[in-house]
């Protein structure tokens, strides 16, 4: 039974009738205290790390000498399956696997209960047709991020906080098989000569992979999950990320074709916010998106999505974000949406904004709106062009009109902290003014209490919004509103 229980743990079950969605192994008896739960969590982490440090045995050899049940059945299944079978027809393949599975169990004289048989079958099907132990995590909509730190340490993020999951892989090779299944359909590769790769799941979730020798703990996979139904502006209002007034203002800015930058740290929700802002673009405009790994889910009709490409085995054929930004300028875009500016493409993006491509959108990593401008200057210098800093500052001040600062707060929530207008140059300094800013009023029950409020300042680009036929009431900016 210990062997079967260990096999089922690989599928994601915690054993003992536990809920597989719970982040840690369950305990019995009375409800545990926080100290007991933390002690058990640390013990489980130590056990898994110790297991990862052990030298792997020969395939099929288990601790009790009976062999690994799941591995033996799976190997026989793979030997019996027709290699020419079309695995895209998953229902038909599943039926054939079911027939072979039952035959193998009968041949091996394995006596399992119905629930044990079903769980074993699901685990094997997930390995053959899906993404192995990750399948259950990908189907759980409460999980927003999956972090694989080697075969035995898989963390999940729920409600903004990471937890150790009850799911494990068999070994490094098991993780690598799942990684290959993710990256192969995209024409990408990951091996010792190229141990880093960015990819995406079939549902659009972003994947970053690091393997040995770079990752010392074993193959490391980070999956940023996307909702099956893209989050909309009403969802962000409901989550407290923004207020209806901020949403109305940002919608007016997008329709009014202002050049905007979404700034924030890793995991702060920049791409989600960019996707929401892109949804405000009128349906009759031609939109071209440029991304490293396609994540945006635009619903408009006239959308062209471009994705960068790494070099091949010979070191040739690389298509960078900068190449795509230059290419899309020749594709008659009404709007250019760059998933993220990281280096020299920032200069080409600024030049596009300054040469008639109004309403362009992009994101970048920065902690404050002021830092965002400084990063833009540094990225322009990374383009290799020998430009004076003053000229770069003038390009930035002329191109960027609005910065939306997004942040992930210490309670795990993601909120807009600043909506800042870039007003222009005064001497050698770019001047900025906050239109909205977040004000924290307290910290209760492990939650940050506060609100994003208008500063009472009307932006200078209001005329540009009005030219688009949109009139914003003064109360949006806090003018004439009772405090």
C-alpha beads as a LAMMPS data file, in Angstrom:
LAMMPS data file: protein, C-alpha beads

483 atoms
482 bonds

1 atom types
1 bond types

-500.0 500.0 xlo xhi
-500.0 500.0 ylo yhi
-500.0 500.0 zlo zhi

Masses

1 110.0

Atoms # bond

1 1 1 0.000 0.000 0.000
2 1 1 2.931 2.369 0.673
3 1 1 4.033 1.941 -2.937
4 1 1 0.593 2.713 -4.288
5 1 1 0.245 5.664 -1.948
6 1 1 3.567 7.031 -3.184
7 1 1 2.389 6.561 -6.762
8 1 1 -0.808 8.407 -6.051
9 1 1 1.136 11.249 -4.431
10 1 1 2.833 11.785 -7.792
11 1 1 -0.600 12.409 -9.237
12 1 1 -1.378 15.070 -6.666
13 1 1 -3.319 13.158 -3.993
14 1 1 -2.269 13.696 -0.409
15 1 1 -3.398 10.261 0.764
16 1 1 -5.799 9.398 3.528
17 1 1 -8.842 10.929 1.819
18 1 1 -7.241 14.370 1.684
19 1 1 -8.157 17.202 -0.647
20 1 1 -5.543 17.316 -3.469
21 1 1 -5.961 21.086 -3.769
22 1 1 -4.613 21.676 -0.272
23 1 1 -1.083 23.043 -0.354
24 1 1 0.446 20.771 2.310
25 1 1 0.079 17.220 3.485
26 1 1 -2.876 16.828 5.810
27 1 1 -2.703 15.884 9.456
28 1 1 -5.072 13.868 11.514
29 1 1 -6.809 14.346 14.818
30 1 1 -7.551 17.759 16.251
31 1 1 -7.191 20.888 14.098
32 1 1 -3.509 21.883 14.193
33 1 1 -2.207 25.095 15.661
34 1 1 -0.205 27.522 13.542
35 1 1 3.039 26.303 15.136
36 1 1 2.175 22.643 14.475
37 1 1 1.257 23.394 10.868
38 1 1 4.483 25.336 10.324
39 1 1 6.554 22.555 11.901
40 1 1 4.934 19.934 9.677
41 1 1 5.440 22.163 6.626
42 1 1 9.139 22.585 7.385
43 1 1 9.487 18.826 8.002
44 1 1 7.814 18.081 4.651
45 1 1 10.142 20.519 2.858
46 1 1 13.178 18.932 4.532
47 1 1 11.954 15.423 3.596
48 1 1 11.474 16.370 -0.059
49 1 1 14.862 18.103 -0.239
50 1 1 16.498 15.005 1.236
51 1 1 14.707 12.861 -1.323
52 1 1 15.995 15.096 -4.131
53 1 1 19.584 14.658 -2.870
54 1 1 19.409 10.848 -3.080
55 1 1 20.984 9.165 -6.074
56 1 1 18.269 7.751 -8.314
57 1 1 17.999 3.985 -8.429
58 1 1 17.514 1.835 -11.470
59 1 1 14.198 2.296 -13.251
60 1 1 11.519 0.071 -11.828
61 1 1 13.203 -0.491 -8.475
62 1 1 11.247 0.715 -5.460
63 1 1 12.061 0.761 -1.791
64 1 1 10.148 -2.435 -1.152
65 1 1 11.634 -4.325 -4.116
66 1 1 8.299 -4.702 -5.897
67 1 1 9.106 -1.965 -8.412
68 1 1 7.320 1.243 -9.253
69 1 1 3.754 0.336 -10.147
70 1 1 2.996 3.449 -12.138
71 1 1 6.249 3.291 -14.079
72 1 1 5.846 -0.373 -14.987
73 1 1 2.291 0.054 -16.196
74 1 1 3.172 3.199 -18.137
75 1 1 6.151 1.585 -19.856
76 1 1 4.006 -1.367 -20.955
77 1 1 1.338 1.003 -22.231
78 1 1 3.835 2.968 -24.313
79 1 1 5.182 -0.267 -25.782
80 1 1 1.693 -1.424 -26.758
81 1 1 0.319 1.863 -28.117
82 1 1 0.336 2.435 -31.855
83 1 1 3.075 5.062 -32.528
84 1 1 1.173 6.324 -35.596
85 1 1 -1.879 7.149 -33.499
86 1 1 -3.051 10.778 -33.676
87 1 1 -2.744 11.973 -30.070
88 1 1 -4.665 15.165 -30.901
89 1 1 -7.808 12.993 -30.818
90 1 1 -7.631 12.683 -27.078
91 1 1 -10.973 10.961 -26.541
92 1 1 -10.089 8.124 -28.922
93 1 1 -6.588 7.789 -27.483
94 1 1 -7.988 7.754 -23.960
95 1 1 -10.315 4.878 -24.871
96 1 1 -7.433 2.858 -26.313
97 1 1 -5.316 3.541 -23.240
98 1 1 -8.216 2.390 -21.049
99 1 1 -8.441 -0.953 -22.888
100 1 1 -4.676 -1.549 -22.686
101 1 1 -4.586 -0.373 -19.067
102 1 1 -7.218 -2.918 -17.998
103 1 1 -5.447 -5.684 -19.928
104 1 1 -2.080 -4.899 -18.293
105 1 1 -3.572 -4.871 -14.789
106 1 1 -5.202 -8.229 -15.459
107 1 1 -1.952 -9.645 -16.874
108 1 1 0.047 -8.392 -13.874
109 1 1 -2.624 -9.722 -11.486
110 1 1 -2.834 -6.331 -9.741
111 1 1 -5.749 -6.064 -7.327
112 1 1 -6.765 -2.418 -6.869
113 1 1 -9.921 -0.782 -5.622
114 1 1 -11.972 1.243 -8.079
115 1 1 -10.741 4.570 -6.664
116 1 1 -7.099 3.419 -6.732
117 1 1 -7.509 2.158 -10.291
118 1 1 -9.097 5.448 -11.432
119 1 1 -6.379 7.564 -9.848
120 1 1 -3.617 5.446 -11.334
121 1 1 -5.256 5.616 -14.755
122 1 1 -5.648 9.412 -14.551
123 1 1 -1.985 9.810 -13.533
124 1 1 -0.792 7.710 -16.480
125 1 1 -3.082 9.459 -18.985
126 1 1 -1.810 12.845 -17.716
127 1 1 1.778 11.706 -18.350
128 1 1 1.011 10.401 -21.842
129 1 1 -1.414 13.039 -23.145
130 1 1 -1.012 16.019 -20.823
131 1 1 1.566 17.644 -18.586
132 1 1 1.826 14.960 -15.957
133 1 1 1.422 16.059 -12.339
134 1 1 0.922 19.661 -13.483
135 1 1 -2.431 18.860 -15.101
136 1 1 -4.380 19.003 -11.839
137 1 1 -2.729 22.313 -10.896
138 1 1 -3.436 23.847 -14.289
139 1 1 -7.119 22.913 -14.014
140 1 1 -7.498 24.481 -10.562
141 1 1 -8.694 28.029 -11.243
142 1 1 -7.800 29.178 -7.712
143 1 1 -4.104 28.694 -8.538
144 1 1 -2.498 31.679 -10.288
145 1 1 1.118 30.513 -10.476
146 1 1 2.959 27.182 -10.440
147 1 1 6.638 27.049 -9.456
148 1 1 8.571 23.797 -9.928
149 1 1 11.846 23.824 -7.965
150 1 1 13.106 20.411 -9.004
151 1 1 11.058 17.205 -9.105
152 1 1 9.972 17.125 -5.443
153 1 1 9.359 20.798 -4.633
154 1 1 6.340 22.243 -6.436
155 1 1 4.890 25.475 -5.066
156 1 1 1.625 27.129 -6.028
157 1 1 0.354 30.680 -5.575
158 1 1 -3.185 31.174 -4.319
159 1 1 -4.639 34.569 -3.410
160 1 1 -1.222 36.145 -3.792
161 1 1 0.600 33.782 -1.398
162 1 1 2.866 30.809 -2.253
163 1 1 2.269 27.359 -0.728
164 1 1 3.947 23.983 -1.027
165 1 1 1.688 21.703 -3.054
166 1 1 1.015 18.015 -2.539
167 1 1 2.234 17.221 -6.071
168 1 1 5.619 15.781 -7.044
169 1 1 7.388 14.399 -10.107
170 1 1 9.190 11.058 -10.150
171 1 1 12.626 12.454 -10.979
172 1 1 14.470 14.971 -13.184
173 1 1 13.761 13.015 -16.369
174 1 1 10.028 13.101 -15.579
175 1 1 10.168 16.904 -15.355
176 1 1 12.170 17.097 -18.586
177 1 1 9.577 15.034 -20.471
178 1 1 6.885 17.513 -19.451
179 1 1 9.129 20.465 -20.381
180 1 1 9.777 18.994 -23.830
181 1 1 6.036 18.544 -24.305
182 1 1 5.538 22.264 -23.563
183 1 1 8.304 23.743 -25.723
184 1 1 8.404 21.316 -28.690
185 1 1 5.149 22.507 -30.379
186 1 1 6.546 26.069 -30.329
187 1 1 9.693 25.114 -32.200
188 1 1 11.868 25.860 -29.194
189 1 1 14.423 23.725 -27.456
190 1 1 15.984 23.398 -24.022
191 1 1 19.160 21.412 -23.309
192 1 1 22.531 21.850 -21.619
193 1 1 23.766 24.115 -24.411
194 1 1 20.612 26.251 -24.144
195 1 1 19.335 25.827 -20.566
196 1 1 16.967 28.826 -20.570
197 1 1 13.743 29.134 -22.547
198 1 1 10.528 31.168 -22.547
199 1 1 7.395 29.463 -23.809
200 1 1 3.647 29.330 -23.353
201 1 1 1.071 26.674 -22.579
202 1 1 -1.763 25.925 -25.034
203 1 1 -4.081 28.119 -22.928
204 1 1 -1.680 31.074 -23.197
205 1 1 -0.102 30.726 -19.741
206 1 1 3.479 31.966 -19.707
207 1 1 6.249 29.461 -18.985
208 1 1 9.898 30.045 -18.084
209 1 1 12.252 27.061 -17.879
210 1 1 15.728 26.764 -16.369
211 1 1 17.484 23.368 -16.315
212 1 1 20.810 21.935 -15.213
213 1 1 23.631 22.948 -15.087
214 1 1 22.221 26.440 -14.454
215 1 1 19.509 25.256 -12.019
216 1 1 21.351 23.338 -9.300
217 1 1 18.195 21.903 -7.723
218 1 1 17.040 20.333 -10.980
219 1 1 14.695 21.465 -13.764
220 1 1 12.914 24.632 -12.682
221 1 1 9.637 25.687 -14.278
222 1 1 7.651 28.835 -13.529
223 1 1 4.148 29.016 -14.983
224 1 1 2.138 32.246 -14.847
225 1 1 -1.404 31.017 -15.368
226 1 1 -3.996 32.947 -17.320
227 1 1 -7.687 32.795 -16.654
228 1 1 -9.680 30.871 -19.271
229 1 1 -11.886 33.940 -19.519
230 1 1 -9.656 37.069 -19.717
231 1 1 -10.091 39.412 -16.784
232 1 1 -11.999 42.571 -17.651
233 1 1 -12.151 46.010 -16.152
234 1 1 -15.091 45.053 -13.924
235 1 1 -13.015 42.205 -12.467
236 1 1 -10.198 44.593 -11.551
237 1 1 -12.709 46.947 -9.935
238 1 1 -14.187 44.045 -7.966
239 1 1 -10.727 42.926 -6.821
240 1 1 -9.954 46.464 -5.641
241 1 1 -7.133 46.987 -8.150
242 1 1 -8.790 50.195 -9.382
243 1 1 -11.900 52.295 -8.852
244 1 1 -14.661 53.003 -11.400
245 1 1 -13.326 56.562 -11.715
246 1 1 -9.821 55.349 -12.571
247 1 1 -11.273 52.851 -15.055
248 1 1 -13.325 55.580 -16.764
249 1 1 -10.280 57.838 -16.949
250 1 1 -7.988 55.123 -18.392
251 1 1 -10.619 54.150 -20.955
252 1 1 -10.832 57.766 -22.080
253 1 1 -7.026 57.926 -22.351
254 1 1 -6.875 54.800 -24.541
255 1 1 -9.709 55.947 -26.821
256 1 1 -8.076 59.390 -26.971
257 1 1 -4.886 57.685 -28.297
258 1 1 -2.509 58.666 -25.509
259 1 1 0.857 56.922 -25.383
260 1 1 0.886 54.943 -22.140
261 1 1 3.349 52.864 -20.129
262 1 1 2.318 50.299 -17.508
263 1 1 5.082 50.065 -14.924
264 1 1 5.525 47.624 -12.051
265 1 1 7.535 44.837 -10.495
266 1 1 7.546 41.128 -11.343
267 1 1 4.153 39.539 -10.746
268 1 1 2.445 42.879 -10.106
269 1 1 -0.189 42.366 -12.818
270 1 1 1.279 44.495 -15.615
271 1 1 0.291 42.139 -18.425
272 1 1 -3.235 41.720 -17.045
273 1 1 -3.660 45.500 -16.867
274 1 1 -2.166 45.922 -20.361
275 1 1 -4.662 43.380 -21.657
276 1 1 -7.532 45.308 -20.059
277 1 1 -6.290 48.631 -21.458
278 1 1 -5.876 47.094 -24.918
279 1 1 -9.509 46.053 -24.746
280 1 1 -10.509 49.743 -24.796
281 1 1 -9.010 50.222 -28.285
282 1 1 -11.830 50.770 -30.824
283 1 1 -12.679 47.706 -32.888
284 1 1 -12.122 49.462 -36.239
285 1 1 -8.391 50.081 -35.617
286 1 1 -5.533 47.820 -36.766
287 1 1 -3.594 46.573 -33.730
288 1 1 -0.164 44.932 -33.880
289 1 1 1.143 43.239 -30.742
290 1 1 4.814 42.425 -30.161
291 1 1 5.728 39.967 -27.409
292 1 1 8.488 37.669 -26.277
293 1 1 5.937 34.938 -25.499
294 1 1 2.397 35.640 -26.703
295 1 1 0.252 36.417 -23.648
296 1 1 -2.162 39.163 -24.655
297 1 1 -5.723 38.060 -25.349
298 1 1 -7.192 40.879 -27.429
299 1 1 -10.794 40.456 -28.508
300 1 1 -10.824 42.932 -31.417
301 1 1 -11.124 41.708 -35.002
302 1 1 -8.155 43.440 -36.642
303 1 1 -5.227 42.129 -34.556
304 1 1 -1.817 40.928 -35.760
305 1 1 0.261 39.126 -33.098
306 1 1 4.047 38.910 -33.480
307 1 1 6.305 36.770 -31.289
308 1 1 10.094 36.860 -31.001
309 1 1 12.195 33.792 -31.748
310 1 1 15.491 32.595 -30.237
311 1 1 18.470 31.508 -32.310
312 1 1 18.613 27.949 -33.665
313 1 1 21.279 25.315 -32.952
314 1 1 23.708 27.062 -35.316
315 1 1 23.172 30.393 -33.552
316 1 1 21.243 31.846 -36.492
317 1 1 17.673 32.909 -37.107
318 1 1 17.080 34.966 -33.963
319 1 1 14.230 37.493 -34.217
320 1 1 14.367 39.969 -31.345
321 1 1 11.692 42.244 -29.956
322 1 1 13.540 45.154 -31.541
323 1 1 13.399 43.488 -34.958
324 1 1 9.638 43.041 -34.560
325 1 1 9.061 46.638 -33.451
326 1 1 10.899 47.869 -36.551
327 1 1 8.970 45.405 -38.745
328 1 1 5.551 46.396 -37.415
329 1 1 6.177 50.030 -38.397
330 1 1 5.929 48.834 -42.018
331 1 1 2.636 47.040 -41.398
332 1 1 0.365 50.105 -41.255
333 1 1 -0.491 49.881 -37.555
334 1 1 -3.054 52.151 -35.896
335 1 1 -1.879 50.929 -32.504
336 1 1 1.333 49.219 -31.433
337 1 1 1.225 47.163 -28.236
338 1 1 4.600 45.903 -26.996
339 1 1 4.289 43.291 -24.267
340 1 1 7.417 44.484 -22.474
341 1 1 10.359 46.772 -23.236
342 1 1 13.587 45.349 -21.849
343 1 1 16.445 46.835 -23.847
344 1 1 17.196 48.674 -27.092
345 1 1 13.676 48.270 -28.507
346 1 1 12.628 51.091 -26.149
347 1 1 14.291 53.628 -28.473
348 1 1 12.403 52.312 -31.515
349 1 1 9.174 52.340 -29.491
350 1 1 9.717 55.974 -28.518
351 1 1 10.465 56.929 -32.110
352 1 1 7.255 55.229 -33.232
353 1 1 5.290 57.191 -30.621
354 1 1 6.889 60.402 -31.843
355 1 1 6.221 59.747 -35.537
356 1 1 2.472 59.404 -35.741
357 1 1 1.751 56.096 -33.966
358 1 1 -0.292 57.614 -31.155
359 1 1 -2.047 55.406 -28.648
360 1 1 0.808 52.936 -28.326
361 1 1 1.021 50.827 -25.158
362 1 1 3.839 48.961 -23.450
363 1 1 5.033 47.708 -20.062
364 1 1 8.359 47.791 -18.244
365 1 1 9.798 46.853 -14.868
366 1 1 10.118 49.740 -12.409
367 1 1 9.117 50.490 -8.826
368 1 1 7.849 54.066 -9.309
369 1 1 6.832 56.307 -12.226
370 1 1 10.084 58.254 -11.815
371 1 1 12.068 55.010 -11.961
372 1 1 10.151 54.076 -15.114
373 1 1 11.466 57.152 -16.899
374 1 1 14.998 56.438 -15.681
375 1 1 14.749 52.850 -16.971
376 1 1 13.529 54.087 -20.344
377 1 1 16.614 56.295 -20.584
378 1 1 18.908 53.375 -19.718
379 1 1 17.195 51.077 -22.239
380 1 1 17.621 53.701 -24.962
381 1 1 21.342 53.760 -24.197
382 1 1 21.327 49.941 -24.558
383 1 1 20.313 50.360 -28.213
384 1 1 23.935 51.104 -29.110
385 1 1 23.145 54.568 -30.483
386 1 1 25.552 57.260 -29.309
387 1 1 22.901 59.737 -28.157
388 1 1 23.355 62.465 -25.554
389 1 1 21.293 61.973 -22.394
390 1 1 19.517 65.280 -23.008
391 1 1 18.261 64.070 -26.396
392 1 1 16.990 60.825 -24.855
393 1 1 15.164 62.726 -22.123
394 1 1 13.492 64.918 -24.739
395 1 1 12.397 61.831 -26.681
396 1 1 10.924 60.282 -23.529
397 1 1 9.164 63.484 -22.427
398 1 1 7.710 64.001 -25.904
399 1 1 6.575 60.403 -26.438
400 1 1 5.191 59.198 -23.102
401 1 1 2.039 60.919 -21.860
402 1 1 0.827 58.669 -19.051
403 1 1 2.396 56.132 -16.675
404 1 1 0.238 53.669 -14.746
405 1 1 2.125 52.229 -11.774
406 1 1 0.966 48.755 -10.741
407 1 1 2.252 47.001 -7.629
408 1 1 1.886 43.789 -5.693
409 1 1 1.483 44.753 -2.046
410 1 1 2.728 42.780 0.935
411 1 1 -0.710 41.234 1.549
412 1 1 -0.588 39.677 -1.940
413 1 1 -3.088 42.083 -3.499
414 1 1 -2.330 43.861 -6.763
415 1 1 -3.334 47.498 -7.060
416 1 1 -2.728 50.596 -9.138
417 1 1 -0.660 52.927 -6.957
418 1 1 -0.191 55.893 -9.284
419 1 1 -1.629 57.276 -12.494
420 1 1 0.929 59.883 -13.481
421 1 1 1.009 62.443 -16.287
422 1 1 4.342 63.171 -17.987
423 1 1 4.149 66.932 -18.579
424 1 1 7.406 67.754 -20.348
425 1 1 10.891 69.119 -19.679
426 1 1 12.020 71.789 -17.256
427 1 1 15.742 72.277 -17.662
428 1 1 17.268 68.777 -17.593
429 1 1 14.418 67.263 -15.567
430 1 1 11.279 65.545 -16.866
431 1 1 8.305 66.907 -14.932
432 1 1 5.501 64.618 -13.760
433 1 1 2.218 65.030 -11.891
434 1 1 0.106 62.381 -10.158
435 1 1 -3.514 62.362 -11.319
436 1 1 -4.453 59.491 -8.991
437 1 1 -2.474 57.987 -6.108
438 1 1 -3.053 55.171 -3.634
439 1 1 -3.410 56.137 0.005
440 1 1 -3.030 53.427 2.649
441 1 1 -5.140 54.043 5.742
442 1 1 -4.412 50.913 7.766
443 1 1 -3.579 47.201 7.968
444 1 1 -6.336 44.946 9.296
445 1 1 -6.611 41.142 9.382
446 1 1 -3.482 40.802 7.227
447 1 1 -5.044 43.037 4.575
448 1 1 -3.951 46.476 3.458
449 1 1 -6.738 49.041 3.838
450 1 1 -6.695 52.042 1.526
451 1 1 -8.023 53.602 -1.641
452 1 1 -6.762 55.197 -4.810
453 1 1 -7.933 58.788 -4.823
454 1 1 -7.727 61.719 -7.244
455 1 1 -5.215 64.417 -6.415
456 1 1 -7.468 67.246 -7.611
457 1 1 -5.248 68.044 -10.603
458 1 1 -6.703 68.040 -14.114
459 1 1 -4.197 66.671 -16.672
460 1 1 -2.903 68.907 -19.449
461 1 1 -3.898 66.376 -22.118
462 1 1 -7.623 66.782 -21.335
463 1 1 -8.059 68.639 -24.630
464 1 1 -6.761 65.604 -26.533
465 1 1 -9.370 63.400 -24.831
466 1 1 -12.118 65.912 -25.627
467 1 1 -11.011 65.940 -29.281
468 1 1 -11.946 62.237 -29.323
469 1 1 -15.487 63.168 -28.276
470 1 1 -15.097 62.243 -24.590
471 1 1 -15.910 64.708 -21.825
472 1 1 -14.845 63.641 -18.350
473 1 1 -16.716 65.190 -15.421
474 1 1 -14.557 67.275 -13.041
475 1 1 -15.524 64.997 -10.146
476 1 1 -13.325 62.222 -11.603
477 1 1 -10.323 64.387 -10.766
478 1 1 -11.701 65.260 -7.329
479 1 1 -12.719 68.753 -8.407
480 1 1 -15.919 69.913 -6.759
481 1 1 -16.259 66.701 -4.765
482 1 1 -16.869 66.803 -1.029
483 1 1 -14.023 65.066 0.842

Bonds

1 1 1 2
2 1 2 3
3 1 3 4
4 1 4 5
5 1 5 6
6 1 6 7
7 1 7 8
8 1 8 9
9 1 9 10
10 1 10 11
11 1 11 12
12 1 12 13
13 1 13 14
14 1 14 15
15 1 15 16
16 1 16 17
17 1 17 18
18 1 18 19
19 1 19 20
20 1 20 21
21 1 21 22
22 1 22 23
23 1 23 24
24 1 24 25
25 1 25 26
26 1 26 27
27 1 27 28
28 1 28 29
29 1 29 30
30 1 30 31
31 1 31 32
32 1 32 33
33 1 33 34
34 1 34 35
35 1 35 36
36 1 36 37
37 1 37 38
38 1 38 39
39 1 39 40
40 1 40 41
41 1 41 42
42 1 42 43
43 1 43 44
44 1 44 45
45 1 45 46
46 1 46 47
47 1 47 48
48 1 48 49
49 1 49 50
50 1 50 51
51 1 51 52
52 1 52 53
53 1 53 54
54 1 54 55
55 1 55 56
56 1 56 57
57 1 57 58
58 1 58 59
59 1 59 60
60 1 60 61
61 1 61 62
62 1 62 63
63 1 63 64
64 1 64 65
65 1 65 66
66 1 66 67
67 1 67 68
68 1 68 69
69 1 69 70
70 1 70 71
71 1 71 72
72 1 72 73
73 1 73 74
74 1 74 75
75 1 75 76
76 1 76 77
77 1 77 78
78 1 78 79
79 1 79 80
80 1 80 81
81 1 81 82
82 1 82 83
83 1 83 84
84 1 84 85
85 1 85 86
86 1 86 87
87 1 87 88
88 1 88 89
89 1 89 90
90 1 90 91
91 1 91 92
92 1 92 93
93 1 93 94
94 1 94 95
95 1 95 96
96 1 96 97
97 1 97 98
98 1 98 99
99 1 99 100
100 1 100 101
101 1 101 102
102 1 102 103
103 1 103 104
104 1 104 105
105 1 105 106
106 1 106 107
107 1 107 108
108 1 108 109
109 1 109 110
110 1 110 111
111 1 111 112
112 1 112 113
113 1 113 114
114 1 114 115
115 1 115 116
116 1 116 117
117 1 117 118
118 1 118 119
119 1 119 120
120 1 120 121
121 1 121 122
122 1 122 123
123 1 123 124
124 1 124 125
125 1 125 126
126 1 126 127
127 1 127 128
128 1 128 129
129 1 129 130
130 1 130 131
131 1 131 132
132 1 132 133
133 1 133 134
134 1 134 135
135 1 135 136
136 1 136 137
137 1 137 138
138 1 138 139
139 1 139 140
140 1 140 141
141 1 141 142
142 1 142 143
143 1 143 144
144 1 144 145
145 1 145 146
146 1 146 147
147 1 147 148
148 1 148 149
149 1 149 150
150 1 150 151
151 1 151 152
152 1 152 153
153 1 153 154
154 1 154 155
155 1 155 156
156 1 156 157
157 1 157 158
158 1 158 159
159 1 159 160
160 1 160 161
161 1 161 162
162 1 162 163
163 1 163 164
164 1 164 165
165 1 165 166
166 1 166 167
167 1 167 168
168 1 168 169
169 1 169 170
170 1 170 171
171 1 171 172
172 1 172 173
173 1 173 174
174 1 174 175
175 1 175 176
176 1 176 177
177 1 177 178
178 1 178 179
179 1 179 180
180 1 180 181
181 1 181 182
182 1 182 183
183 1 183 184
184 1 184 185
185 1 185 186
186 1 186 187
187 1 187 188
188 1 188 189
189 1 189 190
190 1 190 191
191 1 191 192
192 1 192 193
193 1 193 194
194 1 194 195
195 1 195 196
196 1 196 197
197 1 197 198
198 1 198 199
199 1 199 200
200 1 200 201
201 1 201 202
202 1 202 203
203 1 203 204
204 1 204 205
205 1 205 206
206 1 206 207
207 1 207 208
208 1 208 209
209 1 209 210
210 1 210 211
211 1 211 212
212 1 212 213
213 1 213 214
214 1 214 215
215 1 215 216
216 1 216 217
217 1 217 218
218 1 218 219
219 1 219 220
220 1 220 221
221 1 221 222
222 1 222 223
223 1 223 224
224 1 224 225
225 1 225 226
226 1 226 227
227 1 227 228
228 1 228 229
229 1 229 230
230 1 230 231
231 1 231 232
232 1 232 233
233 1 233 234
234 1 234 235
235 1 235 236
236 1 236 237
237 1 237 238
238 1 238 239
239 1 239 240
240 1 240 241
241 1 241 242
242 1 242 243
243 1 243 244
244 1 244 245
245 1 245 246
246 1 246 247
247 1 247 248
248 1 248 249
249 1 249 250
250 1 250 251
251 1 251 252
252 1 252 253
253 1 253 254
254 1 254 255
255 1 255 256
256 1 256 257
257 1 257 258
258 1 258 259
259 1 259 260
260 1 260 261
261 1 261 262
262 1 262 263
263 1 263 264
264 1 264 265
265 1 265 266
266 1 266 267
267 1 267 268
268 1 268 269
269 1 269 270
270 1 270 271
271 1 271 272
272 1 272 273
273 1 273 274
274 1 274 275
275 1 275 276
276 1 276 277
277 1 277 278
278 1 278 279
279 1 279 280
280 1 280 281
281 1 281 282
282 1 282 283
283 1 283 284
284 1 284 285
285 1 285 286
286 1 286 287
287 1 287 288
288 1 288 289
289 1 289 290
290 1 290 291
291 1 291 292
292 1 292 293
293 1 293 294
294 1 294 295
295 1 295 296
296 1 296 297
297 1 297 298
298 1 298 299
299 1 299 300
300 1 300 301
301 1 301 302
302 1 302 303
303 1 303 304
304 1 304 305
305 1 305 306
306 1 306 307
307 1 307 308
308 1 308 309
309 1 309 310
310 1 310 311
311 1 311 312
312 1 312 313
313 1 313 314
314 1 314 315
315 1 315 316
316 1 316 317
317 1 317 318
318 1 318 319
319 1 319 320
320 1 320 321
321 1 321 322
322 1 322 323
323 1 323 324
324 1 324 325
325 1 325 326
326 1 326 327
327 1 327 328
328 1 328 329
329 1 329 330
330 1 330 331
331 1 331 332
332 1 332 333
333 1 333 334
334 1 334 335
335 1 335 336
336 1 336 337
337 1 337 338
338 1 338 339
339 1 339 340
340 1 340 341
341 1 341 342
342 1 342 343
343 1 343 344
344 1 344 345
345 1 345 346
346 1 346 347
347 1 347 348
348 1 348 349
349 1 349 350
350 1 350 351
351 1 351 352
352 1 352 353
353 1 353 354
354 1 354 355
355 1 355 356
356 1 356 357
357 1 357 358
358 1 358 359
359 1 359 360
360 1 360 361
361 1 361 362
362 1 362 363
363 1 363 364
364 1 364 365
365 1 365 366
366 1 366 367
367 1 367 368
368 1 368 369
369 1 369 370
370 1 370 371
371 1 371 372
372 1 372 373
373 1 373 374
374 1 374 375
375 1 375 376
376 1 376 377
377 1 377 378
378 1 378 379
379 1 379 380
380 1 380 381
381 1 381 382
382 1 382 383
383 1 383 384
384 1 384 385
385 1 385 386
386 1 386 387
387 1 387 388
388 1 388 389
389 1 389 390
390 1 390 391
391 1 391 392
392 1 392 393
393 1 393 394
394 1 394 395
395 1 395 396
396 1 396 397
397 1 397 398
398 1 398 399
399 1 399 400
400 1 400 401
401 1 401 402
402 1 402 403
403 1 403 404
404 1 404 405
405 1 405 406
406 1 406 407
407 1 407 408
408 1 408 409
409 1 409 410
410 1 410 411
411 1 411 412
412 1 412 413
413 1 413 414
414 1 414 415
415 1 415 416
416 1 416 417
417 1 417 418
418 1 418 419
419 1 419 420
420 1 420 421
421 1 421 422
422 1 422 423
423 1 423 424
424 1 424 425
425 1 425 426
426 1 426 427
427 1 427 428
428 1 428 429
429 1 429 430
430 1 430 431
431 1 431 432
432 1 432 433
433 1 433 434
434 1 434 435
435 1 435 436
436 1 436 437
437 1 437 438
438 1 438 439
439 1 439 440
440 1 440 441
441 1 441 442
442 1 442 443
443 1 443 444
444 1 444 445
445 1 445 446
446 1 446 447
447 1 447 448
448 1 448 449
449 1 449 450
450 1 450 451
451 1 451 452
452 1 452 453
453 1 453 454
454 1 454 455
455 1 455 456
456 1 456 457
457 1 457 458
458 1 458 459
459 1 459 460
460 1 460 461
461 1 461 462
462 1 462 463
463 1 463 464
464 1 464 465
465 1 465 466
466 1 466 467
467 1 467 468
468 1 468 469
469 1 469 470
470 1 470 471
471 1 471 472
472 1 472 473
473 1 473 474
474 1 474 475
475 1 475 476
476 1 476 477
477 1 477 478
478 1 478 479
479 1 479 480
480 1 480 481
481 1 481 482
482 1 482 483
